[in-house]
Amino acid sequence: MADKPTLQQFLASRRAFLKKAGLLSGAGLILPPGVIARYSRSDHGNGRPADGSGHSPGSGSDTGTRDGTSSAGTATEHDRQPATGRILRIRGQVTAEGRGLGGVAVTDGLRIVTTASDGSFELLSDDRHLFVYISLPSGYKIPTNPTGTALFYRRMEPDSNGEMQASFELVPDPRDRSNHRFLMMADPQTENAYEVERFHNETVPDIRQLVRDLGDERPLFGIGGGDLMFDNLELFPEYEKAVYKMELPFFQLIGNHDILFDVGSTEESYRVFQEFFGPTHYSFDVGEIHYVILNNIFWFSAGYVGYLDRDQLDWLKADLARIEPGQTVVVSMHIPAFSTQHLRLGGDQPSPRLSVANRDALYRILEPYNARILSAHMHENDHVFEGGLHEHNHGTACGAWWTGPICFDGTPNGYGVYEVRGSELRWQYKATGFGHDHQMRLYKRGADRDNPGEFLANIWDWDPEWKVFWYENGERRGEMIRRTGRDPLAVSLFDGPDKPERRTWINPVPTHHLFYAPVPETTGDIRVEAVNRWGKRFTEKLS
């Protein structure tokens, strides 16, 4: 077996691929100014994108590289002939410590077979599929590339007869992982050197410190929640460097800013991401939890929508058929199945770019299981209860696209930290640069101009099981009242035609995790206590 490449060799091969693909030498895959301007205008002239969402600009049909050259024709490091549906036969074995492992799922992203008792398998596929890969079983360490990104796949490289051999060697994990932690890091979304520097100097050290603080209870893995880039795909190696420094295996999911635009099909749009990170949908098991990563980015040359294609839904049905009804399933995908942002903006329906158009099909597939959805994309923190499921839409590592320390709902730049206890999930949002218990921001009386007689608290990880109380001079005065409004710090940073300076299309969005209480102009010491669904108490004093 060939020696495993060093980190330097591995990253050099990535750079070589990007150079060959025409993504270096100053030609990054970035939205040209004309597209940004077009998507920054709205009918009301308020700087919001055309769908009125306050969300980042979409990618239009005239998108190319920054210097005006097209990215068309970019595929992968491996020259591939057009798919013809030619049948491929993949034979191989899954082993651990030299012994075959039975019952392991092997897939091409559509068909699934399980290994025999000696670990052997035979999978009939076709040349539409780029990878053969396993669903990593519980009880084994997560295999990784030299950078730390998960390596559970092999590229389809059949011989002239359409035959291929693929082997997977796993390493047993000596620890019981029924209890474990993991991270959800949504939208690092770096576009340039300034943002890469902030990601490496803020997010990465914060996660490294979290790992040290938790010691033996450190997270077992992380999930990169999509929009790893902001269209500039030449920066993927910088993301890999970040993963390497965080010293955690990371699974990646694809976002709408991680794709090629000037291509003929949605499948082609994924090619650079796949070169770096492999399949865009897959599953794995840790302890009692079945984890699923889905790709809900559907590119159609004029833009993108949130959509799960039929092949992926068929694969998901087959994947879940292997587990027992009632088992806990954690599904991660970039665009939320459903977002409430349109309701807070006064709309009736979510934009197809900000939700999954065929989410009902996903809900039906997940119905027999104890399922939870983790999503990103919205640059705000929200708990959504729709389709019989709890969806956690996460605040982002980049906040409001690296324009400040917060998302545009006032949630700090940060990431989700999950604790698994058997089949139960617990979670807490971790604000970058703050301690674990930093869960709210307080504002003095009158900070919200629409409610001048009240002080308020933004409690970003609130869900309906929380209780929020306020105290004056140590005496409990009652529960605070939740209302929809705009975070005052977000207003000060983002509201106005020239704000924020780096990206003037950003606007503060209304959020429903603001809490209010009336106080007189002259008052004593004010303190807020928030109690989450597990009884943990967080307090903050109004300064």
C-alpha positions as CSV (number, residue, x, y, z in Angstrom):
1,M,0.0,0.0,0.0
2,A,1.3,3.5,-0.9
3,D,2.4,5.7,2.0
4,K,-0.2,8.2,3.1
5,P,0.6,11.7,1.8
6,T,1.8,14.3,4.2
7,L,-0.4,17.4,4.8
8,Q,1.9,19.5,2.6
9,Q,1.7,16.9,-0.2
10,F,-2.0,16.7,0.1
11,L,-2.6,20.4,0.0
12,A,-0.1,20.7,-2.9
13,S,-2.2,18.2,-4.9
14,R,-5.3,20.3,-4.2
15,R,-3.6,23.4,-5.5
16,A,-2.4,21.5,-8.6
17,F,-6.0,20.5,-9.3
18,L,-7.3,24.1,-8.9
19,K,-4.5,25.4,-11.2
20,K,-5.4,22.7,-13.8
21,A,-9.1,23.6,-13.5
22,G,-8.3,27.3,-14.1
23,L,-9.3,28.5,-10.6
24,L,-6.0,30.0,-9.6
25,S,-4.0,32.8,-11.2
26,G,-6.5,35.3,-10.0
27,A,-9.5,33.7,-11.5
28,G,-11.5,32.8,-8.4
29,L,-15.1,31.6,-8.8
30,I,-16.6,34.8,-7.3
31,L,-19.8,36.7,-8.2
32,P,-18.9,39.5,-10.5
33,P,-19.9,43.0,-9.4
34,G,-22.8,43.2,-11.9
35,V,-24.5,40.2,-10.4
36,I,-24.0,41.5,-6.8
37,A,-25.5,44.8,-7.8
38,R,-28.4,43.1,-9.5
39,Y,-29.2,41.0,-6.5
40,S,-28.6,43.9,-4.1
41,R,-31.5,46.0,-5.5
42,S,-35.0,45.5,-4.4
43,D,-38.3,47.1,-5.4
44,H,-38.2,49.2,-2.3
45,G,-34.6,50.3,-2.7
46,N,-33.7,49.0,0.8
47,G,-30.6,47.1,-0.2
48,R,-32.2,43.7,0.3
49,P,-31.8,41.0,-2.3
50,A,-34.6,40.7,-4.8
51,D,-36.5,38.1,-2.8
52,G,-36.8,40.5,0.1
53,S,-35.3,38.1,2.5
54,G,-32.3,40.0,3.7
55,H,-30.3,37.0,2.7
56,S,-27.0,36.9,0.8
57,P,-27.1,37.5,-2.9
58,G,-27.9,34.5,-5.1
59,S,-25.8,33.5,-8.1
60,G,-27.3,34.5,-11.4
61,S,-27.0,33.0,-14.9
62,D,-24.3,35.4,-15.9
63,T,-22.0,34.3,-13.1
64,G,-18.5,33.5,-14.1
65,T,-15.0,34.2,-12.7
66,R,-14.0,37.5,-11.3
67,D,-12.0,38.5,-14.4
68,G,-14.9,37.7,-16.7
69,T,-13.7,34.3,-17.8
70,S,-16.0,31.4,-17.7
71,S,-15.6,28.3,-15.4
72,A,-17.4,26.2,-18.0
73,G,-15.7,22.9,-18.7
74,T,-14.2,22.6,-15.2
75,A,-14.7,19.1,-14.0
76,T,-12.3,17.2,-11.8
77,E,-8.7,16.3,-11.5
78,H,-9.5,13.1,-13.3
79,D,-10.6,13.5,-16.9
80,R,-14.0,11.8,-17.2
81,Q,-15.9,10.8,-20.3
82,P,-19.5,11.8,-20.5
83,A,-21.8,9.5,-18.6
84,T,-23.5,7.0,-20.8
85,G,-25.1,4.7,-18.2
86,R,-22.5,2.0,-18.8
87,I,-22.7,-0.7,-16.1
88,L,-19.9,-0.9,-13.7
89,R,-19.1,-3.8,-11.3
90,I,-17.4,-2.9,-8.0
91,R,-16.1,-5.7,-5.9
92,G,-14.3,-5.2,-2.6
93,Q,-14.1,-5.8,1.1
94,V,-14.5,-3.9,4.3
95,T,-12.1,-5.0,7.1
96,A,-10.9,-4.1,10.5
97,E,-7.7,-5.5,12.0
98,G,-7.4,-7.9,9.1
99,R,-10.8,-9.4,9.5
100,G,-13.9,-8.9,7.3
101,L,-16.8,-6.9,8.6
102,G,-20.3,-8.1,7.8
103,G,-23.4,-6.0,7.5
104,V,-21.7,-2.8,6.4
105,A,-23.7,-0.7,3.9
106,V,-21.8,0.1,0.6
107,T,-23.3,2.5,-1.9
108,D,-22.8,4.5,-5.0
109,G,-25.2,7.2,-3.8
110,L,-28.3,5.3,-5.2
111,R,-28.0,1.6,-4.8
112,I,-27.0,0.1,-1.4
113,V,-25.6,-3.4,-0.7
114,T,-24.4,-4.8,2.6
115,T,-21.2,-6.8,3.1
116,A,-21.2,-10.5,3.6
117,S,-20.0,-12.1,6.8
118,D,-16.4,-12.0,5.5
119,G,-16.7,-8.2,4.6
120,S,-16.9,-8.8,0.8
121,F,-19.4,-7.0,-1.4
122,E,-20.3,-6.6,-5.0
123,L,-22.1,-3.5,-6.2
124,L,-23.5,-3.0,-9.7
125,S,-23.4,0.7,-10.5
126,D,-23.0,2.9,-13.7
127,D,-20.8,5.6,-14.8
128,R,-23.1,8.4,-13.7
129,H,-21.8,7.9,-10.2
130,L,-18.4,9.3,-9.1
131,F,-17.8,7.3,-5.8
132,V,-18.3,4.1,-4.0
133,Y,-18.5,4.5,-0.3
134,I,-19.6,3.1,3.0
135,S,-21.9,4.1,5.7
136,L,-19.4,4.1,8.6
137,P,-20.7,1.7,11.2
138,S,-20.7,2.5,14.9
139,G,-17.7,1.4,16.9
140,Y,-15.0,2.5,14.5
141,K,-12.8,5.6,14.3
142,I,-13.6,8.1,11.6
143,P,-11.1,7.6,8.7
144,T,-9.7,10.9,7.5
145,N,-7.6,12.6,4.8
146,P,-4.3,14.1,6.0
147,T,-6.2,17.4,6.7
148,G,-8.8,15.8,9.0
149,T,-11.7,15.8,6.5
150,A,-13.6,12.5,6.6
151,L,-12.5,9.8,4.1
152,F,-15.2,7.1,3.7
153,Y,-15.2,6.9,-0.1
154,R,-13.2,5.7,-3.1
155,R,-13.4,7.3,-6.5
156,M,-14.9,5.3,-9.3
157,E,-12.0,4.2,-11.5
158,P,-13.1,1.1,-13.4
159,D,-10.9,-0.7,-15.9
160,S,-11.7,-1.0,-19.6
161,N,-14.1,-3.8,-18.8
162,G,-16.1,-1.7,-16.3
163,E,-14.6,-3.6,-13.3
164,M,-13.2,-2.1,-10.2
165,Q,-11.8,-3.2,-6.8
166,A,-12.4,-1.1,-3.7
167,S,-11.3,-1.9,-0.1
168,F,-12.0,-0.1,3.1
169,E,-9.9,-0.7,6.2
170,L,-11.5,0.5,9.5
171,V,-9.9,0.9,12.9
172,P,-11.9,-0.1,16.0
173,D,-12.7,2.7,18.5
174,P,-11.8,1.3,22.0
175,R,-14.2,3.7,23.7
176,D,-18.0,3.4,24.0
177,R,-19.4,6.3,22.1
178,S,-23.0,6.0,23.3
179,N,-22.3,9.4,24.9
180,H,-20.5,11.8,22.6
181,R,-20.3,15.4,21.4
182,F,-20.1,16.9,18.0
183,L,-20.1,20.4,16.4
184,M,-22.2,22.0,13.7
185,M,-20.2,24.9,12.1
186,A,-22.5,26.6,9.7
187,D,-21.3,29.0,6.9
188,P,-17.6,29.8,7.4
189,Q,-18.2,31.4,3.9
190,T,-14.8,33.0,3.2
191,E,-14.4,35.0,0.0
192,N,-11.0,36.6,0.3
193,A,-7.8,36.8,2.4
194,Y,-9.3,39.1,5.0
195,E,-12.1,36.7,5.7
196,V,-9.8,33.7,5.7
197,E,-7.7,35.4,8.3
198,R,-10.7,36.1,10.5
199,F,-11.8,32.5,10.2
200,H,-8.3,31.2,11.1
201,N,-7.8,33.8,13.9
202,E,-11.3,33.7,15.5
203,T,-13.3,30.5,14.8
204,V,-10.4,28.1,14.7
205,P,-8.8,29.1,18.0
206,D,-12.2,29.2,19.6
207,I,-12.9,25.6,18.6
208,R,-9.4,24.5,19.6
209,Q,-10.0,26.0,23.1
210,L,-13.4,24.3,23.3
211,V,-11.7,21.0,22.6
212,R,-9.2,21.6,25.3
213,D,-11.8,22.8,27.8
214,L,-13.9,19.6,27.4
215,G,-10.9,17.3,27.8
216,D,-12.0,13.6,27.7
217,E,-15.5,14.8,26.8
218,R,-14.2,16.7,23.7
219,P,-16.3,16.6,20.5
220,L,-15.8,13.4,18.5
221,F,-16.3,15.2,15.1
222,G,-17.5,18.3,13.4
223,I,-19.9,19.0,10.6
224,G,-19.0,21.8,8.1
225,G,-22.5,23.0,7.4
226,G,-22.1,24.2,3.9
227,D,-21.1,27.5,2.3
228,L,-17.6,26.7,3.3
229,M,-16.7,29.3,0.6
230,F,-18.3,32.4,-0.7
231,D,-18.1,31.3,-4.4
232,N,-14.3,31.6,-4.4
233,L,-13.6,27.9,-4.6
234,E,-9.8,28.3,-4.8
235,L,-10.0,28.8,-1.0
236,F,-11.1,25.3,-0.2
237,P,-7.5,24.4,0.9
238,E,-7.8,27.2,3.5
239,Y,-10.8,25.4,4.9
240,E,-8.8,22.2,4.9
241,K,-6.0,23.9,6.8
242,A,-8.6,25.1,9.4
243,V,-9.9,21.6,9.9
244,Y,-6.3,20.3,10.4
245,K,-5.7,22.9,13.0
246,M,-9.0,22.2,14.9
247,E,-7.8,18.6,15.4
248,L,-11.3,17.1,14.8
249,P,-12.5,14.9,12.0
250,F,-14.9,16.9,9.9
251,F,-17.8,15.8,7.7
252,Q,-18.7,18.4,5.0
253,L,-22.0,19.2,3.4
254,I,-22.4,21.3,0.3
255,G,-23.9,24.8,0.2
256,N,-25.1,27.1,-2.6
257,H,-21.8,29.1,-2.5
258,D,-19.7,25.9,-2.8
259,I,-20.7,25.2,-6.4
260,L,-19.7,26.0,-10.0
261,F,-22.2,28.3,-11.8
262,D,-21.4,28.4,-15.5
263,V,-22.1,24.7,-16.1
264,G,-24.8,22.7,-17.9
265,S,-26.3,20.8,-15.0
266,T,-26.7,20.7,-11.3
267,E,-24.5,17.5,-11.2
268,E,-21.7,19.4,-12.9
269,S,-22.0,22.3,-10.4
270,Y,-20.8,20.0,-7.5
271,R,-17.6,18.8,-9.2
272,V,-15.0,20.9,-7.4
273,F,-16.6,20.3,-4.0
274,Q,-16.6,16.6,-4.8
275,E,-12.9,16.7,-5.7
276,F,-12.1,17.9,-2.3
277,F,-14.7,16.3,0.0
278,G,-16.2,13.3,-1.9
279,P,-19.9,12.5,-2.0
280,T,-22.5,15.1,-1.3
281,H,-25.0,12.8,0.5
282,Y,-24.0,9.9,2.8
283,S,-24.6,8.5,6.3
284,F,-22.7,7.2,9.3
285,D,-23.4,5.8,12.7
286,V,-21.9,6.9,16.1
287,G,-23.2,5.3,19.2
288,E,-27.0,4.9,18.9
289,I,-27.3,7.8,16.4
290,H,-27.7,7.5,12.7
291,Y,-26.3,10.6,11.0
292,V,-27.4,11.6,7.5
293,I,-25.8,14.3,5.3
294,L,-28.0,15.5,2.4
295,N,-27.4,17.8,-0.6
296,N,-30.4,20.1,-1.2
297,I,-28.7,22.6,-3.5
298,F,-30.3,22.3,-7.0
299,W,-28.6,24.6,-9.5
300,F,-30.4,25.3,-12.8
301,S,-28.2,27.9,-14.5
302,A,-30.5,30.9,-13.6
303,G,-30.0,30.3,-9.9
304,Y,-30.6,27.7,-7.2
305,V,-33.5,26.4,-5.2
306,G,-33.7,24.1,-2.2
307,Y,-34.6,20.7,-3.5
308,L,-33.9,17.0,-2.9
309,D,-33.9,15.0,-6.2
310,R,-35.5,11.7,-6.6
311,D,-32.3,9.6,-6.6
312,Q,-31.3,11.1,-3.3
313,L,-34.7,10.5,-1.7
314,D,-34.7,6.9,-3.0
315,W,-31.3,6.5,-1.5
316,L,-32.5,7.9,1.8
317,K,-35.4,5.5,1.9
318,A,-33.1,2.6,1.4
319,D,-30.5,3.9,3.9
320,L,-33.1,4.3,6.6
321,A,-34.7,0.9,5.9
322,R,-31.6,-0.6,7.5
323,I,-32.4,0.9,10.9
324,E,-35.2,0.3,13.3
325,P,-38.2,2.6,13.4
326,G,-38.0,5.0,16.4
327,Q,-34.2,5.2,16.2
328,T,-32.7,8.7,16.5
329,V,-31.7,10.1,13.1
330,V,-29.9,13.4,12.7
331,V,-30.2,14.9,9.2
332,S,-27.9,17.7,8.3
333,M,-28.3,19.9,5.1
334,H,-27.5,23.4,4.1
335,I,-30.8,25.1,3.2
336,P,-33.4,24.6,5.9
337,A,-36.4,22.4,5.2
338,F,-38.4,25.3,6.5
339,S,-37.5,28.8,7.7
340,T,-39.8,31.2,9.5
341,Q,-37.9,34.3,8.2
342,H,-40.6,35.1,5.7
343,L,-43.3,35.2,8.4
344,R,-41.2,37.7,10.4
345,L,-40.9,39.8,7.3
346,G,-44.6,39.7,6.7
347,G,-44.7,37.2,3.8
348,D,-46.9,34.2,3.2
349,Q,-44.5,31.7,1.7
350,P,-40.8,31.1,2.1
351,S,-38.6,31.8,-0.9
352,P,-37.6,28.6,-2.8
353,R,-34.0,29.7,-2.2
354,L,-34.5,29.7,1.6
355,S,-36.4,26.4,2.1
356,V,-36.7,23.0,0.5
357,A,-39.5,22.9,-2.1
358,N,-40.3,19.2,-1.6
359,R,-39.8,19.1,2.1
360,D,-43.1,17.2,2.6
361,A,-41.5,14.2,0.9
362,L,-38.6,14.4,3.3
363,Y,-40.9,14.7,6.3
364,R,-42.8,11.6,5.2
365,I,-39.6,9.6,4.9
366,L,-38.4,10.6,8.3
367,E,-41.8,10.1,10.0
368,P,-41.1,6.6,11.4
369,Y,-37.9,7.8,13.2
370,N,-37.0,10.1,16.0
371,A,-35.6,12.6,13.5
372,R,-34.0,16.0,13.9
373,I,-32.8,18.4,11.2
374,L,-29.8,20.6,11.5
375,S,-29.4,23.3,8.9
376,A,-27.5,26.5,8.1
377,H,-27.8,29.1,5.2
378,M,-30.0,31.8,7.0
379,H,-27.3,33.6,9.1
380,E,-29.5,33.6,12.1
381,N,-30.3,31.2,14.9
382,D,-33.8,29.7,15.0
383,H,-35.7,26.6,16.2
384,V,-38.4,25.6,13.8
385,F,-41.1,23.0,14.5
386,E,-42.7,21.9,11.2
387,G,-43.7,18.6,9.6
388,G,-43.7,16.9,13.0
389,L,-39.9,17.6,13.4
390,H,-37.6,19.9,15.3
391,E,-35.3,21.7,13.0
392,H,-32.4,23.8,14.3
393,N,-31.3,26.5,11.9
394,H,-27.9,27.6,13.1
395,G,-26.2,30.9,13.5
396,T,-23.1,31.1,11.4
397,A,-19.3,31.1,11.9
398,C,-19.1,34.2,9.7
399,G,-22.1,35.9,11.2
400,A,-23.3,38.5,8.7
401,W,-20.7,37.6,6.1
402,W,-17.7,38.7,8.2
403,T,-19.0,42.3,8.5
404,G,-19.0,42.3,12.3
405,P,-19.3,40.1,15.4
406,I,-23.0,39.0,14.9
407,C,-25.5,37.6,12.5
408,F,-28.1,39.9,11.2
409,D,-30.6,38.8,13.9
410,G,-28.1,39.6,16.6
411,T,-26.9,36.0,17.2
412,P,-23.1,36.1,17.8
413,N,-20.8,34.5,15.2
414,G,-20.5,31.0,16.5
415,Y,-21.5,27.3,16.1
416,G,-23.6,24.6,17.6
417,V,-22.3,22.2,20.3
418,Y,-24.2,19.0,20.6
419,E,-24.1,16.4,23.4
420,V,-25.5,13.0,22.8
421,R,-26.6,10.8,25.7
422,G,-27.7,7.5,24.2
423,S,-30.5,8.4,21.9
424,E,-31.1,11.9,23.4
425,L,-29.6,15.1,21.9
426,R,-28.8,18.2,23.9
427,W,-27.3,21.3,22.4
428,Q,-26.0,24.8,23.2
429,Y,-24.9,27.6,20.9
430,K,-21.3,28.6,21.4
431,A,-20.5,32.3,20.7
432,T,-17.1,32.8,19.2
433,G,-14.8,34.6,21.7
434,F,-17.1,34.2,24.7
435,G,-17.4,31.6,27.4
436,H,-19.8,28.6,27.2
437,D,-22.5,30.4,29.3
438,H,-22.8,33.5,27.1
439,Q,-26.3,33.0,25.9
440,M,-27.9,36.5,25.8
441,R,-27.3,40.2,25.2
442,L,-29.1,42.8,27.3
443,Y,-30.1,46.3,26.1
444,K,-31.1,49.3,28.3
445,R,-34.5,50.9,28.4
446,G,-35.2,52.6,25.1
447,A,-32.7,50.7,23.0
448,D,-35.5,49.5,20.8
449,R,-37.1,52.6,19.5
450,D,-40.4,50.9,18.9
451,N,-40.6,50.0,22.6
452,P,-39.1,53.0,24.4
453,G,-40.3,52.1,27.9
454,E,-38.8,48.7,28.0
455,F,-35.4,47.0,28.3
456,L,-34.8,43.8,26.3
457,A,-32.8,40.7,26.0
458,N,-31.8,38.8,22.9
459,I,-31.7,35.1,23.9
460,W,-30.5,33.6,20.6
461,D,-30.8,29.8,21.4
462,W,-34.3,30.2,22.8
463,D,-36.9,27.5,22.0
464,P,-40.5,27.2,23.4
465,E,-39.3,25.1,26.4
466,W,-37.2,28.0,27.8
467,K,-38.3,30.3,30.6
468,V,-37.0,33.9,30.9
469,F,-37.3,35.9,34.2
470,W,-36.1,39.4,35.2
471,Y,-35.0,40.6,38.6
472,E,-34.7,44.1,40.1
473,N,-32.3,44.5,43.0
474,G,-32.3,40.8,43.5
475,E,-36.1,40.4,43.5
476,R,-37.9,38.5,40.8
477,R,-40.3,40.7,39.0
478,G,-41.8,38.2,36.6
479,E,-41.4,36.6,33.2
480,M,-40.3,38.7,30.2
481,I,-42.5,38.9,27.2
482,R,-41.3,37.6,23.9
483,R,-41.9,39.7,20.8
484,T,-40.7,39.9,17.2
485,G,-38.3,42.7,16.6
486,R,-34.9,43.8,15.4
487,D,-31.8,43.4,17.6
488,P,-30.5,46.9,18.5
489,L,-26.9,46.0,17.8
490,A,-27.8,44.6,14.4
491,V,-29.7,47.8,13.7
492,S,-26.7,50.0,14.6
493,L,-24.3,47.9,12.5
494,F,-26.4,47.0,9.5
495,D,-29.4,49.5,9.1
496,G,-28.9,52.2,6.5
497,P,-27.9,52.5,2.8
498,D,-24.2,52.7,3.5
499,K,-24.1,50.0,6.2
500,P,-22.2,47.8,6.7
501,E,-19.3,49.3,4.8
502,R,-18.0,46.0,3.3
503,R,-21.4,44.6,2.2
504,T,-24.1,47.3,2.0
505,W,-26.8,44.8,0.9
506,I,-27.0,43.4,4.5
507,N,-29.9,44.5,6.6
508,P,-31.0,43.6,10.1
509,V,-33.8,41.0,10.1
510,P,-36.6,40.7,12.6
511,T,-36.2,37.8,15.1
512,H,-38.6,36.2,17.5
513,H,-36.0,35.5,20.3
514,L,-36.2,39.0,21.8
515,F,-37.7,39.4,25.3
516,Y,-39.0,42.7,26.8
517,A,-40.0,44.0,30.2
518,P,-41.1,47.6,31.2
519,V,-38.9,49.6,33.6
520,P,-39.1,53.2,34.8
521,E,-36.4,55.7,33.7
522,T,-34.7,55.3,37.1
523,T,-34.3,51.8,38.2
524,G,-32.1,49.5,40.3
525,D,-29.9,46.6,39.3
526,I,-31.4,44.6,36.5
527,R,-30.6,40.9,36.0
528,V,-32.1,38.4,33.5
529,E,-32.2,34.7,34.1
530,A,-32.9,32.3,31.2
531,V,-33.7,28.6,32.0
532,N,-33.3,26.2,29.1
533,R,-35.4,23.0,28.5
534,W,-33.0,20.9,30.7
535,G,-33.1,23.3,33.6
536,K,-29.7,24.9,33.0
537,R,-29.7,28.6,34.1
538,F,-27.9,31.5,32.4
539,T,-27.8,34.9,33.9
540,E,-26.7,38.3,32.7
541,K,-26.7,41.7,34.4
542,L,-27.7,44.9,32.7
543,S,-24.7,47.2,32.8
